[in-house]
Every structure is written in C-alpha cells, then in structure tokens.
C-alpha cells in the first residue's frame, strides 16, 4: 500500500478516530487503527469494542491496500510534522513508513484480519436531525451524566419519546437533572427508549463541532449509528432501564425568583471562592427583590454578596452546590434565569422564562 496526503487533511480524521482508542490496551490490535487506501479514498477505522468510528478523506493512492498501525503514535507524529507538509505512507514487509520532507518514521503493523469485525445487525429506526439540534440536545444535558459506575444506567443520555410526543434527552446523577425536548423528527415516531453511553456522547459531540447540515441516525434497541459528512460513529447502548425522571420534576414550587443570569453566575463564582473544596456550598437568602449569597468555612473565612432580583415570595434560606449552579446557569439561553423554589429541603426547578422544553432540577444542600 502507498498513498500521499496533505498533513492537514490527514490530521483531522486521524484525530477523530484515534480519540476512540484507549491509551491503555491489553489487546494489542485495539491500540491500532485500520488504514485502507483505494480508489482515491483513505478510510480510517477504530474501535474500543463498545464503539466504532470510520472516516473517509480523499488522497492520492499509488497502490491500493490496507494495514493497521498504532493510533496514538501515528497521530502524535502527524501533529508534529510541519504545516503544509505532504505525508507519504508506504506499507511493506510488516512495517509502515511515514515520510514527510526529511522526516522518516517506521511503525510496526498488525494484520487487518486480526481487527474486530464491525457489528452489522439491523438498525430499523432511521431519521435525520440537524447538527444544531443534536448539539443542543447534548450540550443541554451531558453535564448532568452520572460518573458513578454502580448506577451504570445513569452513565449516559436517555433519549426517548416524551408523554407529549417530543424527542426528549435526559441526564441525571441524582443531584441534578437536565431535560431538553424538541419536535420529534420525521421517521422517529417509533423511537425505542435508549441510553447513549457517556463516552459515545463525548465523541459524537466532538465530531459535531466540524459539521453543519444533518445527522443521519439509525437505531435498534442495542445499537445506535450516527453518520454525517465522511464520518460514521456506531455505539452499543447501555443495557438498563432509566428511572422515571418525571417524578422528581417539581410541579408546585410557588416561590419564583428571576435574576440576571450573568450577574448571578459571577456572584456565585466569587462567593464560592472561599467555600470548602469538597462541598462548594453557597447559601441563597431571599427577601423581597433581594438575593443575598453567602459562604463560610470552618476556618472563619466568609463571603457575602447581594443582588437585586425579581422576587415577591416569603423569605427563604436554601443552599446549593456552587459548581452545579454554575453548570446549569451556563445552559440557560437568554439573559434571565428563573428558579422555582419550595422549601430548603425540596428540589428547585430552573429554566429560562417561557421555555418549557429545557428544564433543570437541582437538589439543595444543607448549609
């Protein structure tokens, strides 16, 4: 096999596929990517046995062929080559030669036959969603994905058809919950309830940064495939049941606070500077049209800041994890953030005023 390609043209797909490959691998072939050159196209393929990714790019092919090479080693080499360099890869006698200008690298190869075959089972549900909508669904929810492995069914985003018939994305870690809804795409009416794993969510989101247009989605109850441009990402789904999250969305919170999102975020960030690293707790004290944020430590440090807000309910003191508050505030679209509160021990509902499609629930802390 022999092909030549511009460094920049190779670097982008190589970065995409190599990020799927785990840096520590007990199975040598899984540390490699498949490189296949034929008919003026270069196809790069990687897997971690849970997720597969394949991407194509045009190149100049002198001799068709395929091989597998160490993913991260090749990626690191191409990154360090000078801008504008033409990269020539030649494979012969069990090694791959990577040449650019006066630089020459020799890499070991493994047989393509040893690389795991992709699952080609049927994916009956097919629909298209704009890349902007897919980015929004992921960005609004993924910060709330649980990292607790014992509750594996919370280690991803739950995509499903909501009671209102919308396409809903939900993530929760038990402390906060994020919900994003949009109109159900054509062809997705029979969407199964699926949980897309955290790693697949992260890789898909990175790929979407470079794309506009539509994402073609194909689903079964066990696998999901996303394809757009020259990229195809396939992932196994989490085999578990997502809890009934609707039960934790508060419905009767009657103490409604409206505050400038930017001013609120800055104040929380400042006040939480002195709170203990473990809890990062901030106390919110509400009186009519006034919010007082405060934090203190056992070492007698303290911080207080006041904000003018729109609030007409009875006085209330409630505590929250500052990091959770800031992460939710980042996802609020618009200048005003609304918090519907009940009492110091009950969950709060956070949203953009007038937006019922994107909601956040946050459990309070003792302060």
C-alpha positions, -999 to 999 in steps of 0.1 A, spaced: 0 0 0 12 35 -8 -6 69 -6 2 106 -3 -19 132 15 -16 167 28 -8 168 66 -39 189 75 -62 166 55 -49 136 74 -47 152 108 -85 159 112 -98 124 106 -68 109 124 -76 129 155 -112 118 153 -106 81 151 -76 79 175 -96 96 203 -118 65 204 -88 43 210 -79 37 247 -43 46 255 -40 15 278 -49 -16 259 -43 -52 270 -53 -64 234 -26 -50 210 -49 -49 179 -72 -25 198 -44 1 201 -43 2 163 -64 18 136 -72 3 102 -59 24 73 -74 14 39 -64 32 7 -83 25 -26 -99 45 -55 -85 78 -43 -100 74 -8 -84 69 25 -106 52 52 -96 53 88 -113 30 113 -110 25 151 -129 6 178 -128 0 215 -153 -29 212 -181 -7 226 -179 20 199 -167 20 162 -157 50 141 -149 53 104 -140 84 84 -130 89 48 -108 115 32 -95 120 -4 -59 112 -11 -35 102 -38 -33 64 -39 -3 49 -57 -11 14 -45 -43 0 -30 -41 -18 3 -48 -19 40 -29 -22 73 -33 -14 110 -9 9 128 -6 23 164 -33 50 166 -18 74 191 18 71 178 7 79 142 -14 108 155 14 123 175 38 120 146 14 138 121 7 165 147 44 173 150 51 175 112 55 210 98 24 228 84 18 222 47 39 190 46 28 162 23 28 129 41 36 97 22 28 63 38 43 32 23 35 -3 38 57 -33 30 72 -63 49 51 -57 81 61 -21 86 46 13 77 70 40 66 57 76 72 77 102 53 73 140 51 102 162 38 134 150 55 115 132 83 110 94 81 93 72 107 89 34 107 59 20 125 50 -17 132 18 -30 117 -6 -58 126 -27 -79 102 -60 -63 92 -76 -98 96 -70 -95 134 -90 -63 137 -125 -69 152 -153 -70 126 -180 -43 129 -215 -53 141 -237 -52 110 -270 -61 127 -302 -44 115 -310 -9 127 -347 -5 118 -353 31 131 -339 57 107 -343 95 108 -324 127 103 -318 156 128 -299 188 122 -265 191 137 -276 222 156 -304 203 172 -282 174 181 -256 197 196 -283 214 217 -297 181 230 -262 170 241 -249 203 255 -281 209 275 -279 176 293 -245 159 293 -230 179 322 -256 160 344 -245 125 333 -235 104 364 -200 91 367 -209 66 394 -203 32 378 -226 13 402 -256 32 388 -245 23 352 -280 31 338 -273 68 346 -239 68 328 -254 83 296 -281 104 280 -316 89 279 -332 96 245 -369 87 243 -404 99 232 -419 120 259 -455 119 270 -462 150 248 -447 132 218 -414 152 217 -379 138 213 -365 142 248 -330 139 261 -324 135 299 -294 131 321 -292 129 359 -267 119 386 -292 121 415 -281 156 425 -292 174 394 -313 166 363 -313 182 328 -341 178 302 -341 190 266 -370 185 243 -376 192 206 -401 182 179 -400 146 170 -381 142 137 -398 125 108 -393 88 110 -385 87 147 -421 82 159 -413 45 169 -381 55 187 -371 29 213 -360 42 247 -322 43 245 -293 53 268 -263 65 248 -231 60 269 -210 89 282 -180 81 260 -201 79 228 -218 112 238 -184 129 241 -170 116 208 -202 124 189 -202 160 203 -166 165 192 -174 153 157 -204 177 155 -181 207 161 -169 205 125 -202 197 108 -233 216 96 -263 201 79 -280 169 91 -270 138 111 -285 106 99 -294 84 128 -301 46 127 -312 28 159 -321 -5 173 -327 -13 210 -290 -22 214 -270 0 190 -270 35 176 -253 48 144 -247 84 136 -234 94 101 -227 128 86 -202 141 61 -175 115 58 -179 102 93 -198 72 108 -199 66 145 -216 34 159 -220 26 196 -235 0 218 -263 13 241 -265 9 278 -285 -22 287 -306 -9 315 -338 10 325 -336 47 331 -357 57 362 -390 76 358 -374 111 360 -408 128 357 -415 120 394 -386 143 405 -396 173 385 -413 196 410 -447 209 399 -459 231 428 -429 253 436 -445 287 442 -416 309 452 -403 322 419 -370 341 416 -360 358 384 -324 370 381 -299 382 355 -280 351 345 -247 367 340 -247 387 373 -259 356 392 -232 334 378 -205 359 385 -217 364 421 -219 326 428 -184 322 414 -170 350 436 -187 339 468 -179 302 463 -141 311 461 -139 307 499 -163 277 504 -147 244 511 -135 225 481 -154 193 490 -189 208 491 -185 242 473 -218 251 490 -234 286 487 -263 298 507 -291 318 490 -311 340 513 -342 356 497 -363 385 508 -385 408 486 -365 417 455 -332 409 472 -309 379 470 -280 375 494 -254 349 485 -231 338 513 -204 311 521 -182 304 550 -156 279 561 -147 263 595 -115 284 594 -137 315 599 -135 328 563 -167 342 549 -181 360 518 -214 378 512 -228 394 481 -262 410 474 -281 410 441 -312 429 431 -337 403 418 -374 399 410 -389 380 440 -421 386 459 -425 354 480 -418 349 516 -383 348 530 -363 317 523 -328 304 530 -316 275 508 -281 260 500 -268 246 467 -236 232 453 -220 262 436 -205 242 407 -239 226 400 -255 261 400 -228 274 376 -231 245 352 -269 249 349 -266 287 345 -243 281 315 -271 262 298 -297 288 303 -305 305 270 -312 342 273 -303 368 299 -328 359 326 -327 327 347 -358 316 367 -357 295 398 -389 280 412 -384 271 448 -404 254 476 -385 249 508 -349 243 520 -352 206 516 -370 202 483 -357 203 447 -357 235 427 -368 239 391 -345 261 370 -354 274 335 -355 302 310 -388 321 315 -413 309 290 -392 279 279 -409 246 288 -387 225 266 -355 229 285 -356 223 323 -332 217 351 -338 202 385 -313 208 414 -313 192 448 -305 216 477 -277 212 502 -276 218 539 -256 249 547 
